[in-house]
Amino acid sequence: MKTFTAYVEWDPEVKVYVGVVPGVPGAHTQAATLDELKDNLKEVLELCLEEYEGSPEDLPRFVGVQQIEVAA
């Protein structure tokens, strides 16, 4: 069993949650609820790992997030 971290955003234009698993090519999806998004991410992550030719330990690891201030 391996745990991955997903980056989740709310898209107000289309009113869905969008999830991405950094470092796993193709591991992204969307859903109307957070519960549905979690299920969708699990499914797509399993499919991506089936197709991945390396070891899951070779994938980049999520470290964290940083907030950066810029003049807008």
RAHUZI-V363484 format. One record per helix or strand. SS is the DSSP state (2 for helix, 1 for strand). FROM is the first residue (numbers start at 1). TO is the last residue. Records with the same first field share a line. If there is no record, write none. Layout:
# RAHUZI-V363484
SS = FROM-TO  FROM-TO
This chain:
# RAHUZI-V363484
1 = 7-11  16-20  28-31
2 = 34-51  56-58
